[in-house]
Amino acid sequence: MSKSVERVRQAAHAAGLEIEIRQMADSTHTAEDAAVQCGVTVAQIVKSLIFQGTDTQQLYLFLVSGPRQLDLAKAALLTGETLHRADPKHIRKETGFAIGGVSPLGHLIDIKAYADETLMQFDVVWAAAGGTNFVFPAVPQALMKAAKAEIADITG
């Protein structure tokens, strides 16, 4: 198991969230791929999106339901600054995760997180566990608490 996957396991445990990380046979790089592999709807997949503040250069994590899109205007109101997609190399260096495997938990840095309120309607959601074919199921409320994510209207 990779270091990043083990970091997710340890972060979940430290936050009081017991998870079972599963390695899927095929890629879970996209929400659609993950839904097929996990046998759930795309809406139950948690996309972990990293954006960067234009003024502060700070990274922000947005946990968004699979078919939904982050509304940058709403996100900017929450963060207090204009946002742009962070460079994948910068994301990997700062968080320890490559695009497609970014988890809600286990980042190398302390990262401010926001969660799509529509995720709260499900009994279980699935999130990346630090690798492109590693995922874990969780109760959304418990996952957002462990990720220290503010639940908000962040999608359009």
Contacts in CASP RR format, 6 or more apart in sequence:
PFRMAT RR
TARGET T0000
AUTHOR 0000-0000-0000
METHOD contacts of the structure
MODEL  1
MSKSVERVRQAAHAAGLEIEIRQMADSTHTAEDAAVQCGVTVAQIVKSLI
FQGTDTQQLYLFLVSGPRQLDLAKAALLTGETLHRADPKHIRKETGFAIG
GVSPLGHLIDIKAYADETLMQFDVVWAAAGGTNFVFPAVPQALMKAAKAE
IADITG
2 130 0 8 1.000
2 131 0 8 1.000
2 134 0 8 1.000
4 96 0 8 1.000
4 97 0 8 1.000
4 98 0 8 1.000
4 101 0 8 1.000
4 103 0 8 1.000
4 130 0 8 1.000
4 131 0 8 1.000
5 21 0 8 1.000
5 129 0 8 1.000
5 130 0 8 1.000
5 131 0 8 1.000
5 134 0 8 1.000
7 96 0 8 1.000
7 106 0 8 1.000
7 108 0 8 1.000
7 130 0 8 1.000
8 19 0 8 1.000
8 21 0 8 1.000
8 103 0 8 1.000
8 105 0 8 1.000
8 106 0 8 1.000
8 129 0 8 1.000
8 130 0 8 1.000
8 134 0 8 1.000
8 136 0 8 1.000
9 19 0 8 1.000
9 21 0 8 1.000
9 129 0 8 1.000
10 106 0 8 1.000
11 105 0 8 1.000
11 106 0 8 1.000
11 107 0 8 1.000
11 146 0 8 1.000
12 18 0 8 1.000
12 19 0 8 1.000
12 105 0 8 1.000
12 136 0 8 1.000
12 146 0 8 1.000
15 105 0 8 1.000
15 145 0 8 1.000
15 146 0 8 1.000
15 147 0 8 1.000
16 146 0 8 1.000
17 105 0 8 1.000
17 138 0 8 1.000
17 142 0 8 1.000
17 143 0 8 1.000
17 145 0 8 1.000
17 146 0 8 1.000
19 129 0 8 1.000
19 136 0 8 1.000
19 137 0 8 1.000
19 138 0 8 1.000
20 136 0 8 1.000
20 137 0 8 1.000
21 129 0 8 1.000
21 134 0 8 1.000
21 135 0 8 1.000
21 136 0 8 1.000
22 129 0 8 1.000
22 134 0 8 1.000
22 135 0 8 1.000
22 136 0 8 1.000
22 137 0 8 1.000
23 133 0 8 1.000
23 134 0 8 1.000
24 34 0 8 1.000
24 37 0 8 1.000
24 38 0 8 1.000
24 133 0 8 1.000
24 134 0 8 1.000
24 135 0 8 1.000
25 37 0 8 1.000
25 133 0 8 1.000
26 33 0 8 1.000
26 36 0 8 1.000
26 37 0 8 1.000
26 133 0 8 1.000
27 33 0 8 1.000
27 37 0 8 1.000
27 132 0 8 1.000
27 133 0 8 1.000
28 34 0 8 1.000
28 37 0 8 1.000
28 38 0 8 1.000
28 100 0 8 1.000
28 101 0 8 1.000
28 128 0 8 1.000
28 132 0 8 1.000
28 133 0 8 1.000
28 134 0 8 1.000
28 135 0 8 1.000
29 100 0 8 1.000
29 101 0 8 1.000
29 132 0 8 1.000
30 100 0 8 1.000
31 42 0 8 1.000
31 45 0 8 1.000
31 47 0 8 1.000
31 66 0 8 1.000
31 67 0 8 1.000
32 42 0 8 1.000
34 45 0 8 1.000
34 126 0 8 1.000
34 128 0 8 1.000
34 135 0 8 1.000
35 41 0 8 1.000
35 42 0 8 1.000
35 44 0 8 1.000
35 45 0 8 1.000
35 66 0 8 1.000
35 126 0 8 1.000
37 133 0 8 1.000
37 135 0 8 1.000
38 44 0 8 1.000
38 45 0 8 1.000
38 126 0 8 1.000
38 135 0 8 1.000
38 137 0 8 1.000
40 124 0 8 1.000
40 126 0 8 1.000
42 66 0 8 1.000
42 67 0 8 1.000
43 65 0 8 1.000
43 66 0 8 1.000
43 67 0 8 1.000
43 68 0 8 1.000
43 118 0 8 1.000
43 122 0 8 1.000
44 65 0 8 1.000
44 66 0 8 1.000
44 122 0 8 1.000
44 124 0 8 1.000
44 125 0 8 1.000
44 126 0 8 1.000
45 65 0 8 1.000
45 66 0 8 1.000
45 125 0 8 1.000
45 126 0 8 1.000
45 127 0 8 1.000
46 63 0 8 1.000
46 64 0 8 1.000
46 65 0 8 1.000
46 66 0 8 1.000
46 104 0 8 1.000
46 119 0 8 1.000
46 125 0 8 1.000
46 126 0 8 1.000
46 127 0 8 1.000
46 128 0 8 1.000
46 143 0 8 1.000
47 63 0 8 1.000
47 64 0 8 1.000
47 65 0 8 1.000
47 66 0 8 1.000
48 61 0 8 1.000
48 62 0 8 1.000
48 63 0 8 1.000
48 97 0 8 1.000
48 101 0 8 1.000
48 102 0 8 1.000
48 103 0 8 1.000
48 104 0 8 1.000
48 127 0 8 1.000
48 128 0 8 1.000
49 61 0 8 1.000
49 62 0 8 1.000
49 63 0 8 1.000
49 64 0 8 1.000
49 70 0 8 1.000
49 102 0 8 1.000
50 59 0 8 1.000
50 60 0 8 1.000
50 61 0 8 1.000
50 62 0 8 1.000
50 85 0 8 1.000
50 86 0 8 1.000
50 91 0 8 1.000
50 95 0 8 1.000
50 102 0 8 1.000
50 111 0 8 1.000
51 59 0 8 1.000
51 60 0 8 1.000
51 62 0 8 1.000
51 70 0 8 1.000
51 72 0 8 1.000
51 75 0 8 1.000
51 83 0 8 1.000
51 84 0 8 1.000
51 85 0 8 1.000
51 86 0 8 1.000
52 58 0 8 1.000
52 59 0 8 1.000
52 60 0 8 1.000
52 83 0 8 1.000
52 84 0 8 1.000
52 85 0 8 1.000
52 86 0 8 1.000
52 87 0 8 1.000
52 90 0 8 1.000
53 59 0 8 1.000
53 60 0 8 1.000
53 79 0 8 1.000
53 81 0 8 1.000
53 82 0 8 1.000
53 83 0 8 1.000
53 84 0 8 1.000
54 81 0 8 1.000
54 82 0 8 1.000
54 83 0 8 1.000
54 84 0 8 1.000
55 81 0 8 1.000
55 82 0 8 1.000
56 81 0 8 1.000
58 79 0 8 1.000
58 81 0 8 1.000
58 112 0 8 1.000
59 86 0 8 1.000
59 90 0 8 1.000
59 91 0 8 1.000
59 94 0 8 1.000
59 95 0 8 1.000
59 109 0 8 1.000
59 111 0 8 1.000
60 75 0 8 1.000
60 79 0 8 1.000
60 83 0 8 1.000
60 111 0 8 1.000
60 112 0 8 1.000
60 113 0 8 1.000
60 114 0 8 1.000
61 102 0 8 1.000
61 104 0 8 1.000
61 107 0 8 1.000
61 111 0 8 1.000
61 112 0 8 1.000
61 113 0 8 1.000
61 114 0 8 1.000
61 147 0 8 1.000
61 149 0 8 1.000
62 70 0 8 1.000
62 75 0 8 1.000
62 113 0 8 1.000
62 114 0 8 1.000
62 115 0 8 1.000
62 116 0 8 1.000
62 154 0 8 1.000
63 104 0 8 1.000
63 113 0 8 1.000
63 114 0 8 1.000
63 115 0 8 1.000
63 116 0 8 1.000
63 119 0 8 1.000
63 127 0 8 1.000
63 144 0 8 1.000
63 147 0 8 1.000
63 149 0 8 1.000
64 70 0 8 1.000
64 116 0 8 1.000
64 119 0 8 1.000
64 154 0 8 1.000
64 155 0 8 1.000
65 116 0 8 1.000
65 118 0 8 1.000
65 119 0 8 1.000
65 125 0 8 1.000
65 155 0 8 1.000
68 116 0 8 1.000
68 118 0 8 1.000
68 155 0 8 1.000
68 156 0 8 1.000
69 155 0 8 1.000
69 156 0 8 1.000
70 154 0 8 1.000
70 155 0 8 1.000
70 156 0 8 1.000
71 154 0 8 1.000
71 155 0 8 1.000
71 156 0 8 1.000
72 82 0 8 1.000
72 83 0 8 1.000
74 152 0 8 1.000
74 153 0 8 1.000
74 154 0 8 1.000
74 155 0 8 1.000
74 156 0 8 1.000
75 83 0 8 1.000
75 114 0 8 1.000
75 154 0 8 1.000
76 82 0 8 1.000
76 83 0 8 1.000
78 114 0 8 1.000
78 150 0 8 1.000
78 152 0 8 1.000
78 154 0 8 1.000
79 112 0 8 1.000
88 98 0 8 1.000
88 99 0 8 1.000
91 97 0 8 1.000
91 98 0 8 1.000
91 99 0 8 1.000
91 102 0 8 1.000
92 98 0 8 1.000
92 99 0 8 1.000
94 107 0 8 1.000
94 108 0 8 1.000
94 109 0 8 1.000
95 102 0 8 1.000
95 107 0 8 1.000
95 108 0 8 1.000
95 109 0 8 1.000
95 111 0 8 1.000
96 107 0 8 1.000
96 108 0 8 1.000
97 103 0 8 1.000
97 107 0 8 1.000
97 128 0 8 1.000
97 130 0 8 1.000
97 131 0 8 1.000
98 131 0 8 1.000
98 132 0 8 1.000
100 128 0 8 1.000
100 131 0 8 1.000
100 132 0 8 1.000
101 128 0 8 1.000
101 129 0 8 1.000
101 130 0 8 1.000
101 131 0 8 1.000
101 132 0 8 1.000
101 134 0 8 1.000
102 128 0 8 1.000
102 130 0 8 1.000
103 127 0 8 1.000
103 128 0 8 1.000
103 129 0 8 1.000
103 130 0 8 1.000
104 113 0 8 1.000
104 127 0 8 1.000
104 128 0 8 1.000
104 143 0 8 1.000
104 144 0 8 1.000
104 146 0 8 1.000
104 147 0 8 1.000
104 149 0 8 1.000
105 146 0 8 1.000
105 147 0 8 1.000
113 147 0 8 1.000
113 148 0 8 1.000
113 149 0 8 1.000
113 150 0 8 1.000
114 149 0 8 1.000
114 150 0 8 1.000
114 151 0 8 1.000
114 152 0 8 1.000
114 154 0 8 1.000
115 140 0 8 1.000
115 144 0 8 1.000
115 147 0 8 1.000
115 149 0 8 1.000
115 150 0 8 1.000
115 151 0 8 1.000
115 152 0 8 1.000
115 154 0 8 1.000
116 152 0 8 1.000
116 154 0 8 1.000
116 155 0 8 1.000
117 151 0 8 1.000
117 152 0 8 1.000
117 153 0 8 1.000
117 154 0 8 1.000
118 155 0 8 1.000
119 125 0 8 1.000
119 140 0 8 1.000
119 144 0 8 1.000
120 140 0 8 1.000
120 141 0 8 1.000
120 144 0 8 1.000
120 151 0 8 1.000
122 140 0 8 1.000
123 139 0 8 1.000
124 137 0 8 1.000
124 138 0 8 1.000
124 139 0 8 1.000
124 140 0 8 1.000
125 137 0 8 1.000
125 138 0 8 1.000
125 139 0 8 1.000
125 140 0 8 1.000
125 143 0 8 1.000
126 135 0 8 1.000
126 136 0 8 1.000
126 137 0 8 1.000
126 138 0 8 1.000
127 135 0 8 1.000
127 136 0 8 1.000
127 138 0 8 1.000
127 143 0 8 1.000
128 134 0 8 1.000
128 135 0 8 1.000
129 135 0 8 1.000
129 136 0 8 1.000
138 146 0 8 1.000
144 151 0 8 1.000
END
